[in-house]
Amino acid sequence: MAIGSTRAGSVRLALYMAWTFLCIPVQAALVSLNLPGQARFPRFYHRVCCRLMLALDVDVVGEPSVGRPTLFVSNHSSYLDIPVLGSVIPCSFVAKSEVGLWPLFGLLAKLQRTVFVNRANKREAGKQRDDMAGRLIGGDSLVLFPEGTSSDGNRVLPFKTALFAVANTQVDGHPVAVQPVSVTCTHLDGLPLGHELRPLYAWYGDMELPPHLWQMIGAGRLRIRVEFHPVVSLEDFSSRKALADHCWQVVAAGVDRAVSGRWSRALVPTRPASSAPAGITPEAAAGTA
């Protein structure tokens, strides 16, 4: 079934590439000179991408943690989660090391100062935790996708607990803030997005990225619900596994509410916030970490 407009998709893709290549040298200069704008500029870049090129309307529910470094813990159903979350919060992401090798998108990840991890190498777990801890102590907020791969967008996969060890990091004498986040695609051109059309946003299984991006970018305007849940810390739980289980439960509940449309009036949006080479699939790259 054909969805959307090929012409609109072509225009949006051309604008996206032009905007991206215009912004790359700006962010590269900010990073190389270690200027404060290196954390804020990507948010501006992603906001423009979402609204004007990718046709993603982002609704924010709840309040993102501000004022101190935060470990945001989110579900993960698509590479589009990166511009969506990047448009809402100034942050860097935790991603699998393979992402850094992708043409263009690997460069973009490095310019946003992504922390690359290798989940397959258990011997590097300590170093990866220390790298993340160092960034948090330095004042950076990080986004962790603890499912370890992308899902179909209708549910949240179990959270892997190893990298939750970073929640033990002390920042100014206090445990780092941890905030669960639910990200769900809910509508296409104002109409509820059912299971059949959810793969317009979700990128998972053996899907290849280029055809998925091409279909999505020409499909119409997608609405994304980003729900920020109450901030917690490791001090509130008996172990990192208990913290991970709490985060999974609240994130999964948020996704379920958004998928089913069963959110209460108290949870209506507080305000509107407003790729990889051929052959790479979610299974091959295992998504982001």
SERO-4910 file (N, C-alpha, C, O; in steps of 0.05 Angstrom, whole numbers):
BEGIN
 pado doro    nc1    nc2    nc3   cac1   cac2   cac3    cc1    cc2    cc3    oc1    oc2    oc3
  Met    A     17    -24      0      0      0      0     18     25      0     34     28     18
  Ala    A     14     42    -20     29     67    -21     19     86      0     -5     90      3
  Ile    A     38     99     14     31    118     35     46    143     30     70    143     26
  Gly    A     32    166     31     45    191     29     52    199      0     41    190    -19
  Ser    A     73    216     -2     80    229    -27    110    225    -33    127    232    -16
  Thr    A    116    214    -56    144    211    -64    157    238    -68    180    242    -60
  Arg    A    142    257    -79    153    283    -84    160    297    -57    181    308    -54
  Ala    A    141    295    -38    146    307    -12    170    294      2    187    308     14
  Gly    A    172    268     -1    195    254     11    221    263     -2    241    266     13
  Ser    A    222    266    -28    246    275    -41    255    303    -32    279    307    -27
  Val    A    236    321    -29    242    348    -20    252    348      8    272    361     15
  Arg    A    239    333     26    247    332     54    275    319     57    291    329     73
  Leu    A    280    298     41    306    285     43    328    304     33    350    305     45
  Ala    A    323    319     12    343    338      2    348    360     22    371    368     26
  Leu    A    327    370     34    330    391     55    345    380     79    361    394     91
  Tyr    A    339    355     87    353    343    110    383    341    105    399    348    122
  Met    A    390    332     81    418    329     75    432    356     74    454    360     84
  Ala    A    419    376     61    430    403     59    434    415     87    455    426     93
  Trp    A    414    413    104    415    424    132    437    409    148    452    422    163
  Thr    A    439    383    144    459    368    159    487    376    151    504    380    169
  Phe    A    493    378    126    520    385    117    526    415    124    550    422    126
  Leu    A    506    431    126    510    459    135    518    459    165    535    476    173
  Cys    A    506    442    181    510    442    210    535    427    219    546    432    240
  Ile    A    545    408    203    568    392    211    592    409    218    604    405    239
  Pro    A    601    428    201    624    444    208    620    461    233    639    467    247
  Val    A    595    470    238    590    486    261    594    470    287    608    479    305
  Gln    A    582    446    288    585    429    311    614    419    314    624    417    336
  Ala    A    627    414    291    655    405    292    673    426    305    691    420    321
  Ala    A    668    452    298    683    473    310    678    476    340    696    480    356
  Leu    A    652    474    347    645    476    376    658    454    392    668    459    414
  Val    A    659    429    381    671    407    395    702    410    397    714    406    418
  Ser    A    714    417    374    743    419    374    753    441    392    775    439    403
  Leu    A    738    463    395    745    485    412    735    482    441    740    499    458
  Asn    A    720    460    445    708    454    472    691    477    482    694    485    506
  Leu    A    674    488    465    657    510    472    631    501    484    622    479    477
  Pro    A    618    516    502    593    507    515    571    500    495    554    483    501
  Gly    A    571    513    472    550    508    452    550    480    441    530    472    428
  Gln    A    571    464    446    572    437    435    550    419    446    543    399    434
  Ala    A    539    426    469    516    411    481    489    422    471    470    407    469
  Arg    A    488    448    466    462    460    459    457    460    429    434    457    421
  Phe    A    477    462    412    473    464    384    459    439    372    441    442    355
  Pro    A    467    415    381    452    391    370    422    392    375    407    382    359
  Arg    A    414    404    398    385    406    403    372    423    382    350    416    372
  Phe    A    384    445    375    374    463    354    373    448    327    353    450    313
  Tyr    A    395    434    321    396    419    296    373    398    294    359    396    274
  His    A    369    383    316    349    362    316    321    374    315    303    362    302
  Arg    A    316    397    328    290    409    327    282    417    298    260    412    289
  Val    A    301    429    284    296    436    256    291    411    239    273    411    223
  Cys    A    308    391    244    304    366    229    276    354    233    263    347    214
  Cys    A    268    352    258    242    340    265    219    355    252    202    343    239
  Arg    A    219    381    255    196    397    247    194    401    217    173    399    205
  Leu    A    217    406    204    217    415    176    224    393    156    214    393    134
  Met    A    241    374    164    250    354    145    239    326    150    230    313    131
  Leu    A    239    317    175    230    291    181    200    289    186    189    267    189
  Ala    A    187    312    188    158    313    193    150    298    218    132    282    218
  Leu    A    165    303    240    159    291    266    150    313    285    166    331    291
  Asp    A    126    311    295    116    330    315    119    316    342    108    295    347
  Val    A    134    330    360    140    318    386    124    331    408    125    355    412
  Asp    A    108    315    422     93    324    445    107    315    470    114    292    473
  Val    A    111    334    488    126    328    513    106    326    536     90    345    540
  Val    A    107    305    552     91    301    575    110    299    599    129    284    598
  Gly    A    104    314    621    122    315    643    145    334    638    146    348    618
  Glu    A    163    335    657    186    354    655    212    339    655    217    323    673
  Pro    A    229    344    636    256    332    636    273    343    659    270    366    666
  Ser    A    290    327    670    308    335    691    326    357    682    338    356    660
  Val    A    329    377    698    347    400    691    363    407    716    356    399    738
  Gly    A    384    421    712    400    432    734    422    413    744    439    422    760
  Arg    A    422    388    736    444    370    744    446    348    723    427    342    709
  Pro    A    470    336    721    473    314    701    453    292    707    448    284    730
  Thr    A    442    281    685    421    261    688    426    238    669    435    242    646
  Leu    A    421    214    679    421    190    662    391    185    654    375    176    670
  Phe    A    385    192    629    358    187    618    357    158    609    374    149    593
  Val    A    336    143    617    334    115    610    308    112    593    286    116    603
  Ser    A    312    105    568    290    105    549    286     79    534    305     64    531
  Asn    A    261     73    526    257     51    508    268     59    480    274     83    475
  His    A    269     40    462    282     45    437    269     29    415    270      5    415
  Ser    A    256     43    396    243     29    374    252     38    346    244     27    326
  Ser    A    270     59    345    278     69    319    302     87    321    308     98    342
  Tyr    A    317     89    299    338    109    297    327    137    300    341    156    306
  Leu    A    300    140    295    287    166    298    285    175    327    280    199    332
  Asp    A    289    156    346    289    164    374    312    185    379    309    201    398
  Ile    A    333    184    363    356    202    368    347    231    362    351    248    380
  Pro    A    337    238    338    329    266    334    305    274    352    303    297    360
  Val    A    287    255    358    264    261    376    274    270    403    267    291    413
  Leu    A    290    253    416    300    260    443    320    283    442    321    300    459
  Gly    A    336    283    420    356    304    417    343    331    414    356    352    419
  Ser    A    318    332    404    304    358    400    293    368    426    285    392    428
  Val    A    291    351    447    278    359    472    298    365    494    293    383    510
  Ile    A    320    350    495    339    353    517    367    356    506    374    343    486
  Pro    A    383    373    519    412    374    511    426    349    523    428    347    547
  Cys    A    435    332    506    446    306    516    465    294    496    467    303    473
  Ser    A    478    273    505    493    255    488    481    227    492    467    222    511
  Phe    A    486    210    473    474    183    473    495    162    479    519    166    474
  Val    A    486    140    490    502    116    493    495     97    471    472     88    469
  Ala    A    514     89    454    507     73    430    527     51    427    550     52    437
  Lys    A    519     30    412    537      8    407    560     18    389    556     36    372
  Ser    A    583      6    392    607     15    378    604     14    347    616     29    333
  Glu    A    587     -5    337    583     -7    308    572     19    296    578     25    273
  Val    A    557     34    312    544     58    301    566     78    293    562     93    273
  Gly    A    588     79    307    609     97    301    622     92    273    636    110    263
  Leu    A    617     69    262    629     62    236    610     68    213    619     66    190
  Trp    A    585     76    218    567     82    197    575    107    182    582    127    195
  Pro    A    574    107    155    579    132    140    559    153    148    535    147    152
  Leu    A    567    178    150    552    201    157    540    200    185    545    217    202
  Phe    A    523    179    191    510    178    216    530    171    239    525    179    262
  Gly    A    551    157    232    572    153    252    586    179    258    592    184    282
  Leu    A    590    196    238    602    222    243    584    239    260    593    253    278
  Leu    A    558    239    254    539    255    270    539    246    299    538    262    317
  Ala    A    540    219    303    541    209    330    566    219    345    565    226    368
  Lys    A    589    218    331    614    228    344    612    257    350    622    266    371
  Leu    A    600    273    332    598    302    337    580    308    360    582    329    372
  Gln    A    561    290    366    544    294    389    556    281    414    543    279    435
  Arg    A    581    274    411    597    263    433    585    238    445    584    235    470
  Thr    A    576    220    428    565    195    436    585    178    451    609    178    444
  Val    A    576    164    471    593    145    486    588    118    473    566    107    474
  Phe    A    608    106    460    606     81    447    613     58    465    633     59    479
  Val    A    597     37    466    602     14    483    600    -11    467    588    -13    446
  Asn    A    613    -32    477    613    -58    465    602    -78    485    616    -88    502
  Arg    A    576    -84    482    563   -102    502    574   -130    500    573   -145    519
  Ala    A    584   -138    477    594   -165    473    619   -171    488    626   -194    494
  Asn    A    634   -150    495    660   -154    508    657   -147    538    658   -124    546
  Lys    A    652   -168    554    648   -164    583    672   -152    597    669   -138    617
  Arg    A    696   -157    586    720   -146    598    722   -116    597    736   -104    613
  Glu    A    707   -104    578    707    -75    575    686    -61    592    684    -37    592
  Ala    A    670    -77    607    647    -65    621    656    -44    641    643    -23    643
  Gly    A    678    -49    655    688    -29    674    697     -3    661    690     18    671
  Lys    A    711     -5    639    720     19    625    696     34    614    695     59    615
  Gln    A    676     20    603    653     33    592    638     48    614    628     70    610
  Arg    A    635     35    637    622     48    660    637     73    668    625     93    674
  Asp    A    664     71    669    680     94    677    678    116    656    677    140    664
  Asp    A    676    110    631    673    130    610    647    145    614    646    170    613
  Met    A    625    130    619    600    143    623    600    160    649    590    182    649
  Ala    A    612    149    670    613    163    695    629    189    692    621    210    703
  Gly    A    651    188    677    667    212    673    651    234    659    654    258    666
  Arg    A    634    226    640    618    246    626    597    258    645    592    282    644
  Leu    A    585    242    662    565    252    680    578    271    701    567    292    707
  Ile    A    601    263    711    615    280    730    623    306    717    624    327    730
  Gly    A    629    305    691    636    329    676    612    347    670    616    369    658
  Gly    A    588    339    677    565    356    673    547    348    650    527    362    645
  Asp    A    554    327    635    538    319    612    515    300    620    519    283    638
  Ser    A    492    303    608    470    284    611    472    264    588    479    270    566
  Leu    A    466    238    595    468    217    576    441    203    573    425    202    591
  Val    A    436    192    549    412    176    543    420    148    539    437    142    522
  Leu    A    409    130    555    415    101    554    391     86    544    368     91    553
  Phe    A    395     68    524    373     51    514    379     23    524    392      7    510
  Pro    A    370     15    547    378    -10    559    365    -35    548    372    -57    557
  Glu    A    347    -33    528    337    -57    515    360    -70    499    360    -94    495
  Gly    A    379    -54    490    402    -65    476    397    -68    446    415    -74    431
  Thr    A    372    -65    437    365    -66    409    339    -50    406    328    -41    426
  Ser    A    328    -49    381    303    -34    377    280    -54    377    283    -77    368
  Ser    A    257    -45    386    233    -61    387    213    -53    365    219    -35    349
  Asp    A    190    -66    365    169    -59    345    152    -35    352    134    -28    337
  Gly    A    158    -23    375    144      1    383    118     -4    397    106     15    408
  Asn    A    109    -28    398     84    -35    412     89    -44    441     70    -46    457
  Arg    A    113    -49    448    120    -59    474    149    -52    480    163    -42    463
  Val    A    157    -56    505    184    -50    514    197    -76    522    187    -91    539
  Leu    A    220    -82    509    235   -106    515    248   -104    543    252    -82    553
  Pro    A    255   -127    555    268   -126    582    293   -109    581    308   -109    561
  Phe    A    299    -95    603    322    -78    604    346    -95    613    345   -111    632
  Lys    A    369    -91    600    394   -103    608    405    -85    631    403    -61    630
  Thr    A    417    -98    651    423    -83    676    452    -74    678    458    -58    696
  Ala    A    470    -85    662    499    -80    666    506    -51    668    520    -42    687
  Leu    A    497    -35    649    505     -6    648    491     11    669    497     34    672
  Phe    A    471     -1    683    458     14    705    478     18    728    473     33    746
  Ala    A    501      4    727    521      8    747    531     37    748    540     46    769
  Val    A    529     51    726    537     79    725    520     96    743    528    118    750
  Ala    A    496     87    751    478    102    768    491    106    796    481    122    812
  Asn    A    512     90    802    526     94    828    545    117    828    557    123    848
  Thr    A    547    131    805    565    154    803    556    176    821    532    183    823
  Gln    A    575    188    835    570    211    853    577    237    838    599    240    828
  Val    A    557    255    837    561    281    826    557    302    847    534    305    858
  Asp    A    578    316    855    577    336    877    566    323    903    551    336    917
  Gly    A    575    299    908    567    285    932    540    272    932    532    261    953
  His    A    527    271    910    500    259    908    500    239    885    513    243    865
  Pro    A    484    217    888    481    198    865    470    213    841    453    231    844
  Val    A    478    204    818    468    216    793    438    213    791    427    193    799
  Ala    A    425    233    779    396    232    775    390    212    752    405    211    732
  Val    A    370    196    756    361    177    735    332    183    729    315    184    746
  Gln    A    326    187    703    299    194    695    289    175    673    300    175    651
  Pro    A    269    158    679    258    141    658    242    158    637    229    178    645
  Val    A    243    150    612    229    164    590    216    144    572    228    124    564
  Ser    A    191    150    565    176    133    546    173    148    519    164    171    519
  Val    A    181    136    497    179    148    471    161    131    453    167    107    449
  Thr    A    139    142    443    120    127    428    109    143    405    101    166    408
  Cys    A    109    131    381     96    143    358     66    137    360     58    114    363
  Thr    A     49    158    359     20    154    364      2    161    341    -20    149    339
  His    A      9    179    323     -9    188    302      5    192    275     29    198    274
  Leu    A     -9    189    254     -1    196    227    -21    215    215    -44    208    212
  Asp    A    -12    239    209    -30    260    198    -55    263    215    -77    267    205
  Gly    A    -51    263    242    -73    268    260    -90    244    267   -108    246    284
  Leu    A    -86    221    253   -102    197    258    -86    177    275    -61    175    271
  Pro    A    -99    163    294    -84    144    310    -69    123    293    -79    113    273
  Leu    A    -45    118    302    -27     99    287    -31     71    299    -22     66    321
  Gly    A    -44     53    284    -48     26    294    -23      9    290     -3     18    280
  His    A    -26    -17    298     -3    -35    296      7    -38    267     30    -41    262
  Glu    A    -12    -37    248     -4    -42    220     15    -20    210     32    -26    194
  Leu    A     11      5    219     27     27    209     50     35    228     66     52    221
  Arg    A     52     22    251     73     30    270    101     26    258    119     41    266
  Pro    A    105      7    240    132      5    228    140     29    211    163     30    202
  Leu    A    122     48    206    131     72    193    151     87    210    169    100    200
  Tyr    A    149     84    236    168     96    255    188     75    265    212     79    265
  Ala    A    177     53    274    195     32    286    213     19    265    204     13    243
  Trp    A    238     15    273    258      2    255    270    -21    271    285    -17    290
  Tyr    A    264    -45    263    271    -68    279    273    -93    262    267    -93    238
  Gly    A    281   -115    274    283   -140    260    304   -139    237    326   -130    241
  Asp    A    295   -148    214    313   -148    191    308   -126    171    317   -127    148
  Met    A    295   -104    180    290    -81    163    317    -68    155    335    -66    172
  Glu    A    319    -60    130    343    -44    122    335    -15    124    313     -7    120
  Leu    A    355      1    131    350     29    138    342     46    114    322     61    116
  Pro    A    356     46     91    349     64     70    320     63     61    307     83     59
  Pro    A    309     38     55    281     38     47    262     46     69    241     58     64
  His    A    269     40     94    252     49    116    251     79    118    230     91    121
  Leu    A    275     92    117    276    121    118    261    133     95    247    153     98
  Trp    A    263    122     71    250    133     48    219    131     51    205    151     44
  Gln    A    209    109     61    180    107     65    171    126     87    150    139     84
  Met    A    186    128    109    178    145    131    177    174    123    158    188    130
  Ile    A    198    183    109    200    212    104    180    222     85    175    246     83
  Gly    A    168    204     69    147    213     51    119    206     60    100    211     45
  Ala    A    116    193     83     91    183     91     71    204    101     47    201     96
  Gly    A     80    225    112     63    245    125     74    253    151     97    246    158
  Arg    A     59    269    167     69    278    193     63    257    214     40    250    219
  Leu    A     84    249    228     82    230    250     83    246    277     98    264    279
  Arg    A     66    238    296     66    250    322     78    231    342     71    208    344
  Ile    A     98    242    358    112    226    377    107    236    405    109    260    410
  Arg    A    100    219    423     95    226    451    119    218    467    127    195    468
  Val    A    131    238    480    154    234    497    146    240    526    140    263    533
  Glu    A    145    219    543    135    223    570    159    220    589    172    199    591
  Phe    A    164    241    604    185    241    625    173    234    652    154    246    661
  His    A    183    212    664    173    202    689    189    214    712    210    227    708
  Pro    A    179    211    737    194    223    760    223    214    762    229    191    756
  Val    A    239    233    770    268    228    774    273    210    798    260    215    819
  Val    A    290    191    796    298    174    819    329    173    820    342    185    804
  Ser    A    339    158    839    368    153    840    372    126    852    354    113    862
  Leu    A    397    116    850    403     89    860    398     87    890    392     65    900
  Glu    A    400    110    905    394    109    933    366    100    940    361     91    962
  Asp    A    348    103    921    320     96    926    315     66    923    292     57    928
  Phe    A    335     50    916    331     22    910    352      5    923    373     15    931
  Ser    A    347    -21    926    365    -39    940    389    -46    922    410    -54    933
  Ser    A    386    -44    896    408    -52    878    403    -40    850    382    -28    845
  Arg    A    423    -42    833    420    -31    806    399    -47    791    386    -36    773
  Lys    A    396    -73    797    376    -89    784    348    -80    792    329    -80    775
  Ala    A    344    -72    817    319    -62    825    313    -35    812    290    -29    804
  Leu    A    333    -18    809    330      7    794    323      2    765    304     15    755
  Ala    A    336    -17    752    330    -24    725    301    -34    722    288    -27    703
  Asp    A    293    -50    741    265    -61    739    245    -39    743    224    -39    729
  His    A    250    -20    761    232      3    764    230     19    738    209     26    729
  Cys    A    253     25    726    254     40    702    238     26    679    223     38    665
  Trp    A    242     -1    677    228    -16    657    198    -14    661    183    -10    642
  Gln    A    189    -17    686    160    -17    691    147     10    684    126     10    671
  Val    A    160     32    692    147     58    686    149     65    657    131     77    646
  Val    A    171     58    644    174     63    615    154     46    599    140     56    581
  Ala    A    151     21    606    132      3    593    104     13    597     88     12    578
  Ala    A     97     22    621     70     32    626     64     57    609     42     60    599
  Gly    A     85     74    606     81     98    590     76     91    561     59    104    548
  Val    A     91     72    550     88     64    523     60     51    519     47     56    499
  Asp    A     52     35    538     25     22    537      3     43    536    -16     40    521
  Arg    A      5     64    553    -15     85    553    -16     99    526    -38    104    516
  Ala    A      7    104    515      8    119    490     -2    102    466    -16    112    449
  Val    A      6     76    466     -3     58    444    -33     55    445    -46     54    424
  Ser    A    -44     52    469    -73     47    472    -90     72    472   -114     71    469
  Gly    A    -77     95    477    -92    120    479   -104    124    506   -122    141    509
  Arg    A    -96    107    526   -109    108    552    -93    126    571    -85    117    593
  Trp    A    -87    151    564    -74    168    583    -95    187    595   -115    193    582
  Ser    A    -91    194    620   -111    211    634   -107    240    626    -88    247    613
  Arg    A   -127    256    633   -125    285    627   -101    297    640    -90    317    630
  Ala    A    -93    286    663    -69    297    677    -44    292    661    -23    304    667
  Leu    A    -45    274    641    -21    267    626    -22    277    597     -7    267    581
  Val    A    -40    296    591    -39    307    564    -13    322    560     -1    331    580
  Pro    A     -4    326    535     22    339    531     23    366    545      5    383    543
  Thr    A     45    371    558     50    397    571     57    419    551     53    442    556
  Arg    A     70    410    529     77    430    508     87    414    484     96    392    486
  Pro    A     85    426    460     97    413    437    127    421    436    134    444    442
  Ala    A    143    403    429    172    409    426    177    419    398    195    409    383
  Ser    A    166    431    394    171    442    368    168    471    367    172    483    346
  Ser    A    422    163    196    410    140    182    434    123    176    455    132    185
  Ala    A    437    104    164    459     84    160    461     75    132    441     79    117
  Pro    A    483     64    123    486     56     95    469     31     88    460     17    106
  Ala    A    466     26     62    451      3     53    463    -22     65    487    -25     67
  Gly    A    445    -41     73    454    -66     84    454    -66    114    454    -88    125
  Ile    A    454    -43    127    453    -43    156    425    -46    165    407    -31    157
  Thr    A    420    -65    183    393    -70    194    394    -68    224    416    -68    235
  Pro    A    371    -66    237    371    -65    267    385    -90    278    399    -88    298
  Glu    A    380   -113    266    392   -138    277    422   -138    273    437   -147    291
  Ala    A    431   -129    249    460   -129    243    475   -110    261    496   -116    271
  Ala    A    463    -86    266    477    -66    282    469    -68    311    481    -55    328
  Ala    A    448    -84    317    438    -87    344    429    -60    356    430    -56    380
  Gly    A    420    -42    339    410    -16    347    430      0    362    454     -3    357
  Thr    A    421     16    381    439     30    399    437     18    426    417      5    433
  Ala    A    458     22    443    460      8    468    440     17    488    439      7    510
***
